[in-house]
Amino acid sequence: MQPRQLGSDLNVSALGLGCMGMSEFYGPRDDTHAMQVLDRAIELGIDFFDTADVYGPYHNETLIGRYLHSRRPSRLKIATKFGIVRKAGEYNRTINNTPAYARACCEASLKRLGIERIDLYYVHRIAADQRIEDTMEGLAQLVKEGKIAHIGLCEVNATTLRRAHAVHPITAVQTEYSLWSREIETDVLPTCRALGIGVVPYSPLGRGFLTGRYQQDSTFAEGDFRAMLPRFQDDNLVANLKLVDVIAALAQQKSCSNAQIALAWLLAQGNDIVPIPGTTRIAHLEDNVGATQVTLTAQECTALSQAIADLPIAGERYTPEGMKGVNG
């Protein structure tokens, strides 16, 4: 797989792997199968795994740590995050960006992962009542100590991004970005490009919706948080299926899957973009990686972008609780 560069010097595979679903939010977890998915990701050329302390909580970092200890893969880059505070089994959360909390979380993540340095350490959500400059100064000290190599921000607005970058270079912004979540194109993406910051889209397949898997009569497994998300609710889901129809039409023309069209479109938006689709299924992983072999012409990208832009998106991305710290 061809590499891409985030920021000034973090080289990673064009697609990363989001590991959250291996621990929670999308149904029961299976650590043995998760290890097999991680193995296959490495075989397919993915060298960029994304996790966070809040996934589980803590289970996902522990899982990745076990994988690293047992497989010892070379050249693998690990991204993790801090800032969301929640109890196991609860969706309610608070946001904490204080330097003391960042340090404590970083040191705990290093232990769970079993590594000496985190390649990319994100502020997972931005606390409105805490100065981003203070947070960045704390993270910059962790860089000096060799505990993290690069700093990232998640779901940040353009103003806060510029303030943070003025304290210490930001390597990447992770945010939801896909054919049905394009808000960053207005301010955040241009700001990233002006400052030389990479973009790491999570949920690039709309939590599976853009693949065509979910239809009007679809049901969700126990523990699947999509069941409570506004965009998957009743009339909203039906309205959003029009987006899937547009993607499916192009997929048929190109003889590929919906997922490959959605990912190929994102990859075509610039070499500074590294999507991290998550999956717990090897077949889906292999299909996602196949997107790197799908070429969309400039005309096809423009036509797809416009066709989707002409359709209304029904429903918010998260519940109000999930929106805490978004666009911070």
N, C-alpha and C positions, 0 to 999 in steps of 0.2 A: 504494500500500500504506500502511496506517495506521502511524504511528510508535509506538514504545514508548520508555519511559525507563529507562535503567540508572543506578542510583545517583541522585544529586541532579540531574544535568544532562546526561547523555549520551543524546541522542535518536537512535535508529536505527530502521530498518525492522523490522516485526514478525517477519520472518524474515531471517536473515543467510545468508551462503554460506560453508560450510567448504571451504577450498581445498586441503587436504592431499592428497586423492586425485589431484589434477592433477600431483603430483610423484612419488608412490610409494605403496606399501602395497596398492594395488588393481589392479596390473598395469601394462603399458607406458604411458608418458606420451606425450602428443601436444600440444606447446605451441601449435600453430596452432589446433587444435580447442579447447584450453583458453581461448584468447583469445576465441573465438566464444561460449563458455559465459559468460564474464565479461561480454561485450557484452550478451548476452540477459538476464543477471541485472539489469543496470542498466536495460534497457528495461522489465523487469517490476516495477521499483520497489525492488529490493534496493539498499541503500546501506551495507552493513556486511559487509566481507570479513574472514575470519579466516585467519591464516597462522601460521607459527612458523619460527624459524631451523633447527630440527631436521628440518623437512620437506624431504627431498632427500638429505642436509642442504643447506641454503641455496638449493636450486633454487627452492623455492616463493616465497620472498621476492624472488628475482631475477625470477621470472616476473611477480609482481604489480608489481614495479618497472617492468618493461618495459611492462606494461599501462598503468600510471599515466602514464608518459612519453609513450606513443603516443596515448592517448585523452584524457588530462587531464579525467577526469570530475569534475563539481562535486559537492560535499556528500558525497563518499564517505568513510566512516570505516574506518580500518584498525586491526585488532587483530593483534598478534603476541606472541610468547612467548620466554622464555629459561629455562634451567635444566636441560634434558636434554642430556647430552653423549653423542654416539655417532658412530661412523665410518660413512661411506657404505657401504652394502651389508651392514651389521651391525645386528642388533636389540639386542644388548647395549648397556646404557647406564649412566652414572653420573649423579648429581644434584649440581649446583653452584649454590648460592644466594648465594654471597658477594657483597658489594657491589662489589668490584673486577670480578668476572666479570659481574655485571649491567650495569655501566657499559660494559665492553668489548663485550658482546653488543648492548646498545642502540645504541651508536655504529656497530657493523657492520651492524645491521639498518637503521638510517637510511640508510646508504650504499646497501645493496642495494635498498631500497625507493625511494630517490631522493626522500625527503621530509625536512622539517625537524623534524617532530614526530609521534610515534606517538600515535594517539587513545586506544588502550587497550593497556597493556603488562602481560602476565600473567607471574607466576611459574608456569612450566609444571608443575613437580612440586615438592613440598616435601621438602627435605633434613632427615632426622631428626637429624643431628648438627650442624646450624647453627641459630642463634637467628633466628627469624622477625623479631624486632625489629631485628636488625642489617640484614637484607635490606630491610626496610621503610624504615629510615633512609636506606639507599643509594638506594632508588627515590624517596623523597621529595625527595632532593637533585636527582635527574634531573627531577622535576616543577618544582622551583624554577628550574632552568636552561632550562626550556621544551622539553626533549627528549621528554618524554612528557606527555600531558594527564591520563590517568587510570590507576590501578593496579588490576590484577585478580589473583586467585589461582585456580589450577586444582586440582581434586581435593583440597581442603583439608577438614580436620575442623572442627567447630564451635569447639572450644577454640582452635585455632591461628588461626582466622578472627577471633575476638574479640581475641586478642593483637595481631594485625596491624592490625586496624582502630583499635585504641587509639593506634597510632603515626601512622597516616595513613589517611584514609578510603579504603575499598575500594569501587570502583564496581561490580564484577561478579565473580561466582564462575562459572567454567566447569567443568562436570562432566558426566559421562555421566548422562543422565536421559531415560528413555523408559518405555514401558509394560512393558518387561522389565528396567529398571534404575531402581528407585525408592528406593534407599537414602537419598537426600538428604532424603526427606520426614520422616525421624525427627528429625534434629537440625539439619542444615545449612540446609535451606530455612526452617524457623522462625527460625533465627538470622539469616539474610539479611534476612528481613522485619522482624525486630526492629531491625536496624541500618540498614535502608533500602538494602540492597545488591541489585542485580539478579542474575538467574540466566541463564546462557547454556548451554543443554543442547547438548552435542555427541553425535554418533551418536543423534539422536532417532528414527531408524528402525532402530535395532539393527544398524547396518552393512548395511542392506538386508534383513535377515531379516524384519522385521515387514511388509514389502511383499508377502510371499508368493513372492518370487523363488526362494528356496532351499528345495528339497524333499529328500526322502530320497536321491534319486539324483543330486543336483546335484554338479557339479565346479567347481573354481576355476581361473582363469587362472594361468599362471606368474607368480610374484611377488605373488600375492594372499595377504596375511597372514592372512586369515580361515581359510585352510586349517589353521592351527595353533592357532586360538583354541578353548578348551574348549567353548564353547556351540555351535560348529558341528561338533563331533565326533560321528559315528555315533549312538549311543543318545541322547546329549544333544540332537542336532539333532531327532531324531524326537520326543522328549518335548516340546521347545519348540514344535513345530508346533501344539500345542494352543492356544497363545497366538494364533498366526496365524489359526486357525479362528474364534476369538472376534472378532477384528478384522474378518475377512472377512465375517462374518455381519452386522455393523453396517454395513459398507461397502456391502453389497448393499441393505440397507434404505434407505440414504441416497443410493444411486445415485452413489457416488464410489469412489475407489481406497482400498486399504488404507493407503497412505502418507498420504493426505489425512485419514483417520480418526486415525491415530497422531499426526500433527502438530496437527490440530484439537484433540485431547485435551490436548496439551501447552499450546497457546495458551490453552485455556480454564482452565488452572490459575492464571492470574493475569497481569495486564498488566506485571508485572515480569519476565516470562519471554520470552526471545528465542532460539528454537532456531536452530541453524546447520547444517541438513542439507547434506552435501556431495554433489556429483555431478560426473561428467565428461560427462554426456549432457544435451543441451538438452531432450529430451522429458521426462526425469525432473525437471529443473529446473522446467519449466512445470507439471508435475503437482504438485510440492511447493508451488509458489506458489498453486495452486488451493485448497490447504488453508485459506487465509485467507478463502475464500468459503464454507467449510463451517461450519455452526453446529450445535453439539451442545448440547442442552438440559442443564440441571443433572441431570435424571433420567438422561439417556443417559450423561453423564460418570460419575455415581455407579455406574450399572449396569456400565459398562465397567471402571471401576476395580476393582469388587468381583469381577467375573468373572475378571479377570487375577490379582488377589490370591489367589484361591482355587486357582490353579494353581502348582505348584512350578516354579521356574526351574532348569533343569539346566545345571550348568557355571559356572565362574568367568568373569568378564568378560575377563580376560587370562591369559596364562601368568605364572608367578612373576616372570619378568624384566619383563614389562609392568606388573606391579603395583607396581614400585618407585616410591615417592613418592606412591602413591594413598592417600587418607585421611590425609594427612600433617599 
